[in-house]
Amino acid sequence: MQQALEREVVFADHKEAYALLGERDEFLQVLTENFDCQIVSRGDRVEFMGEAVDVQRAAKVLEELQFLYRQGTNITMHEVRYGIGLVKGGKGEALHSLFSDTVLVTSRGRHVRPKTLGQRIYLEAIRRNYVTFGIGPAGTGKTYLAVVMAVAALRNKDVDKIILTRPAVEAGERLGFLPGDLQEKVDPYLRPLYDALQDILGLDMYQKFMSRGIIEIAPLAYMRGRTLEDAFVILDEAQNTTEKQMKMFLTRLGFGSRMVITGDLSQVDLPRGVPSGLRRASEILEGVEGIGIVQLQAMDVIRHEVVTRIVEAYERHERKEAERKQ
């Protein structure tokens, strides 16, 4: 029989209590559903009573959320559920180091840090390697975190410029039917990169860097023939590159530069029968020194929790289809 235990977590004020317990105590309810102990909110504190193991685990989650909140992070259901999952999975010791790794502070004072273990592995790979592949489903932060690392490198003067690129319209970059000049043609396809930069830098700094050429955003076709030196280069939506395009891009790497290639192999828009350059490169370059390949999973999705369920449902369906065909 397990020993009974009582613990409590004390809040600094009512604002902190509201942030950590959630609107209408929704976060507290999730804790109660996941741990076999009594959890009671009493104004400026939460009391845990019951079997020692569950009391310790539940209190650990709330204490780490409190630490994260005091570091300036807005607590959402993602942090609550992910923290519970790690603690229940026996990885509670990783929670504190995960939540304490601030990569960058945005222009609005928001601390950007990895929100999952997969994201932390991804960031560590970018720090260690000259070329890093971030492969995984939508919502795992592949592009945003790559842009964060690019801005951090620029601030630290590790690079002189940031270059962002992606295949514009499918893999062939057929832009002629779109109205306007080149910039107007490619803008809709590069909008996620603009949004990430503006969120991190602020509009004024973003516009200043763009006007001075410190930030360059261009379709993939414009990388041909160049050597990219002292730059942080990001290729987004790389699943829609052909093998030749991917090889062309990778061989643009110059001295003092780093590359991050991101993509989702479940959303390839290439014509039927044309292999994805991202898939082939990740196979060919596995184990090559200086190149990191990180596979992010459904558990790393940080959008609405329903998005995680959608990704998992599609993965199950695709596995069944592959088994049926075999």
N, C-alpha and C positions, 0 to 999 in steps of 0.2 A: 504493500500500500504506500502511495506517495505521500510525502509530508505536506501538510497545509502551510500556506505562506501568505503573508500580506505585504503589499508594496504600495507605494504611492509616487506619483509624479506631480510636482508642484509647478504651477504656471506663474509667470512674472506679473501678469495682469489679465483682465478680461479679454483684451484684444488677442493676446496669445492663446488663451483658452478657446476662443471662437475659431481662430485660424487652425488649431490642431484638432479640434473636435468636429469641425465642419458645420455647415449650415444645418440647423435642426439635428445636430449631433450625428450626421451621416457617417463621418469617419469613425466615431465611437461605435456606431452600430456594426460597421464592418469588422472592427476589432472583436466585438462580442461574438459575431458569427463565426470567427475563425479560431478562437481560443476558448478552451473549456475552463473558463473561470468567470467569476463575477466581476464586472467592471462598472464602477459607479462614479459619476461625475458629481463633485461637491463644490461648485463655485470655482475656487482658484486651484483645485487639485482633482486628480483622478485616483481612485483607490482600486487596487487589484486584490482579489481574495480567491483562493482556491488551491489547486494542486500546484506544487512548486514549479514544475516544468512550464506549464502554460502561463502562470503568473510571470515568470522570468521572461518568457518570450514576448508576451503582450506588452509588458513594461519596456522591454528593449526596443520594440518598434516605436512606441510613443516617444521614448527618450531620443531616438535618432531623428525622428521627425521634428522634435523640439530643437535639436542641434541644427538641423537644416533650416528651420524657420529663422533661427537667430543669426544664421549666415546670410539672410536676406532673400531666401527663396519662398515664393508663394506655394503653399502646400495644396496639391490637387489629389484627386482620387488615384492618379497614377502612382504618386509617391507612397501613398498608403498601401495600396495593393501590392506594389512591387516590394516594399519593405516587408510586408507580411510573408510574401512568397519566399524571399531570401531567408528569413528567420525560420520559417517552417521547413525549408529545404536544408537546414543545417549550415547556411552561409551567413549567419548573422554577423560574424566577425568582419565580413567584407562590407557591411553596410556603412560603417563610419568612414572608412577610407574612400568609399564611392562618393558619399555625400560631401566629403571635405575637399575634393579635387576641383578647385576653381580654375578654369582655363583662361577666362577673360571676363572683364566687366564691361558691359555695353555702355553706350552713350547715355542711357537712361539709368545707369547704376544697377542693372540686373546682372547677377552673377550667373555665368554660363558654366555648367559643370555636367559631367556625364550623369545620365539618369538611370542607366542600366549597366550591368557588368559587360555586356557586349559593346556598349558605347565606350567604356573605359578601355577595353582591349583595342578598339578601333583608334582611339586617340593616342594610345601608347605606340601603336604601329606607325602612325603618322610621324611621331616624334623620332622613332628609331630608323626609319627607312627613307630612301630617296624617292621611291615609288610605292604608293599604297593603293590597293584596291579595296573599296568598301562596297560589298555586294549584299543586297538584302531587300526586303519588301518595303513598300511605301510606309512612311511614318516612323522610320527608325533613326532619323536625324542624319543620314549619310551626307547630304549636301550641306545642310546648315552647319554641322560640326566641322566639315572641311573648310567652309568659309571662315568660321571662327578661328581655326588654326592658321589660316592664311593671314587674317588680320593681326593675330598675335605675332606671327613671324615678321610682319611689316612693322609693327610697333617696336619690336625688339631689334629692328634693323638687321635681321637675318637675311632678308631679301629686299630688293629695291622696288618691286612691283608685284601686283597680283594679276594673273591672266585667267579668265574664266571662259570656258567654251563648252558647247554641246552640239550634237547634230541638230540641225534646224528643223527640217521637215522630213521625218523618217530618216533613212540612212543616206538617200541620194541628195538631200538638201535642195529639193526642187522649189525654188523661191519665186520663179518668174511669174506665176499666176497671181501672186499677192500684190496688192497696190502699194505705191510709195517707193521711197529710195531703200537702199540696203538696210539702213538702221531700222526703218519702219517695218521692213519685211521680217527681220529676225527678232525684233523686240518681244513679240508674244511668246516666243519659245525660250527667251532668256529671262523672262519676268521673274521666275523663282530665285534666280541669282541676284537680280536687282533688289528684290524684297529682303533677302537675307542680309545683303550688304547694308541697306538702309537701316534695318533693324539694329545691326551691330554698331555701325559707325555714326548713325544719325544722318539726317538728310544733308545738312550743310557740309559736313566732312566728306560724305560720299560724293557730293557734287564737286567739291574741291579736288579730290583725288581723281575723279573722272576727267575733269578739265585739264589736269596736269599730266594725264597719261599714266598715273601711278596705278590705276585700275583700268584694265582693258577687258572688254567683253566682246567676243566675236564668235561667229559660227566656225565649226571645226575645219571647214575647207580653207580658212584663212591661216591655218597653222602650217600648211604645206610650205616647205622650203626654208623654214625659219629654224634658228637655234635659240632656244629660250634659256638665257643665262640670268642668274641672280633673281629668279622669279619663283613665286609659288603658283603653280599651274593646276587648275582643276578642270577635269573633263566630266561633265554631268550627263546623265541619261546615256551612259556608254553602252548599254545593251543594244542600242540602235546604230552602233558602228559596224562596218564590215571588217573583215580580218585585215584588209589592206589599210583601211583608215586607222585602225588601232595601231598597227605597226608603224605607220607614218607618224602618228602622234607620239608614241613612246620614244621614238628615235629623235624627237625634238629636244629632249632633255639636255641642258647645258650645265656648265660648272656653276655651283652655288645655287642650284635650283632643286625644288621638290615638286613631285606630282602626286595628285590624288585623283583616282578614277572611281566614279560612283555609278551604280546602276542596279536595276531590278530585273533579273533574268526571267521573271514570270510575266513581264510586260514588254516583250520584244515586238517591235512594229516592222521589222524587216520583211521583205517579200518572202513568200513560202519557198523554202529550199536554200535560202541564204543564211549561212551560219553567223551567229553573233560574234563580233570581234571581242567582246568582253568575255564571253564564255571560253573562247579558244585561248585568249591571253591568260586567263586565270588557270587554265590547264597547263599551258606550255611553260609558264613562268613560276609555277609552284616550286618552292625550294631555292630559287635563285637569290644569291646574296644581295642585300640592299633593296629587296622587293618584299613587301608585306601584303598578304591577302587575308582579309577579314570577312567572314560570313556572318552577317547579322540575321537574327531570327525573329519570329513572330513575337516572342517575349520581349524584344527590344523596341516594339512599336510604342510610341509615346503620344499618339493621337488619342481620340476618343476610344474608350475601351471596346466599343463595338467594332472599331477598325481592327483591333487585335483578333476578335472572333471571326471577322470576315476573312482575314489573311489565313487563319488557321483552318477555316472551312475550305477555302480554295486549295490549300496544301493537302488536306485530306483527300479532296476530290481528285487532284492531280496524281497522288500516289495510287489511288484506286484505278485510275485510268491507265497508268503505267503498268500496274500489275495485270490488268485485264488484257492489255496488248501483248504482254509477255506470254 
